[in-house]
Amino acid sequence: MGKKLLLQHDNVPGIDTYEVYRQQGGYASVEKALKMTSDEVVEEVKKSGLRGRGGAGFPTGMKWSFLAKPEGVPRYLVCNADESEPGTFKDRYLMQRHPHLLIEGMITASYALGANTAYIYIRGEYFYIVNILEKAIEEAYTAGWLGDNIQGTGYSLNMYVHPGAGAYICGEETALLESLEGKRGNPRIKPPFPAVKGLYACPTVVNNVETIAAVVPIVNMGGDEYAKIGIGKSTGTKLISASGHIKKPGVYEIELGLPVEEFIYSEEYCGGILNDKKLKAVVPGGSSVPVLPAELSLKTPTGEPRLMSYESLSEGGFISGSMLGSGGFIVMDETTSIVRNLHTFTRFYHHESCGQCSPCREGTGWMEKITHKILDGHGTLADIDLLWDIQRKIEGNTICPLGDAAAWPVAAAIRHFREEFEEYVSNPASIVDVKHYYNIHNLVEA
Amino acid sequence: MSEVKFNDETLAVVHNLIRRYPEGRHKSALLPILHLAQAEFGGWLSPATMDYVASILNIKPVEVYEVASFYSMYNLNPVGKCILEVCRTSSCWLRGADDVIRHIEKRLNIQVGETTADGMFSLKAVECLGSCGTAPMMQVGKDFHENLTLEKVDELLTQFADEDKHSRYCDANTYRKN
């Protein structure tokens, strides 16, 4: 069994209630942190090497140390619970089953940052989790972990849940802040970064759910101990959302550095490919990251085993690598049409572009139309080149990373599976015969 | 349609929500209040409903319209009592979401984006709802229906047709009374 830090009590009945959570050692990190100075807590997080678990992988301790601290200006901690990256469902799992772990992490982090108000911005589609969090926050207030003068230390913190209303873009931190201010989710031009001018133009840290939860074991065991877990600069554990053509989809906590092959085929994790088919491709980190063909999923370009870590998954750059991203691990078997799967992505990004920047607003629409045209049997070889051309013109030319996120999956699909696109445009009859998905009756092949 | 006005209980919740944000930042409560308004006033946001929300927050109506039109969960046109939101993105597609959508279309005799003639059901195809490990799935109100089979879809449709309430994401009891 791999090391479990976030899901170690996953099988304890009632762990979502305060009593049981506390019996299992919950809120110890708050007790410990309140006896330290806030800078000492930040130092532990820095030492831990924790990197943002939302997708970008930016060092959390460094992000915290950028927070401006002007006199008399409030600071905010905002939890990014807008989880919308296709293939990702680990934050939902964590909040639903372990709401107090998030709240505990929020309190410890808020203390470290000197924030007296914290918001959890959760995607509106997760409204049933709003109920769960509201109940857990109420319990934390009753037990004296929130409110004025927490545990007699003089430190005060209020915490609120704020629902979004359906917009992938609000997972981008400045769009999230706009949305939290009651506006359209249009990303802001940076700088200034949220650490200087964030919510209500005040210094703000925005962290992902899993990142904030990881602060709990870090403070409990100490940053140095946490840094011993994992591999190289990929320290600690990571929640992986596994979906697609595997025998056991679900959320798994892995120690970073686990071989991809073990993750896919071992009984402890995905249990192998559905119906014992062959592996065709993997999207290892959510829809935005490049798709990898089977051989490059399991081995790096130099023939080493590919590992579940920030470094190993990106080895080879975008030519032969990908990214750990959010840990949204989508597996496709040998019958999958890469073009059809790509179409669900191009349609997604077109739907979710906020429309602020022309390359993204126009380009995502074109990419959806062209992939649709190819699937409809009307594509030409020139369309494949046009698709390539459009994605290149989006990447790097937008205010926020949604443009890049829309471009990368298109580039990778063409780079690794160009022959499939060519087959579709030169022989449209082949499209009809593609067994592109499983019939849902017992998931036998259609 | 009856007058657009929250009852006292919901109004108390609305004022609690407004107090969650700093003095002068009450506009922050717009999204949660729009959700409540949609749930209470027929499942969609009519111009009258949006104007009412603007008056509560003392902001211009256009500030409400521009927000309501940005987010996919707000309906700007009348919808069926029961809205079936079927996820169609990658992981759900890989596990048969197309079958679910086609099956519902056939059974209800409507296309994606339409409402049945009796005003009972609306069908929406939506983007990833974070249920990839339990695909295929659909959301109805705040409930996630996961690991769908066509039989399960049939059972659910029969069950929903018998229900009196329209599907909603939230109500006055969603939030704690702070």
Interface residues (C-beta under 8 A of the other chain):
Chain A: P74 E83 S84 E85 P86 G87 T88 F89 D91 R92 T117 R123 G124 E125 Y126 F127 Y128 V130 N131 E134 K135 I137 E138 Y141 Y160 V161 H162 P163 G164 A165 G166 A167 Y168 S179 L180 E181 G182 K183 R184 G185 Y200 S241 A242 S243 G244 H245 P249 G250 V251 V283 S287 G328 I330 M332 T336 R340 N341 T344 F345 R347 F348 H351 E352 C354 Y437 Y438 N439 I440 H441 L443
Chain B: R20 P22 R25 K27 S28 A29 L30 L31 P32 L34 H35 L57 E63 E66 V67 F70 Y71 S72 M73 Y74 R88 T89 S90 S91 W93 L94 R95 G96 A97 D98 D99 V100 E127 C128 L129 G130 S131 C132 G133 T134 A135 P136 Q139 K142 D143 F144 L148 T149 L150 Y169 C170 T174 Y175 R176 N178
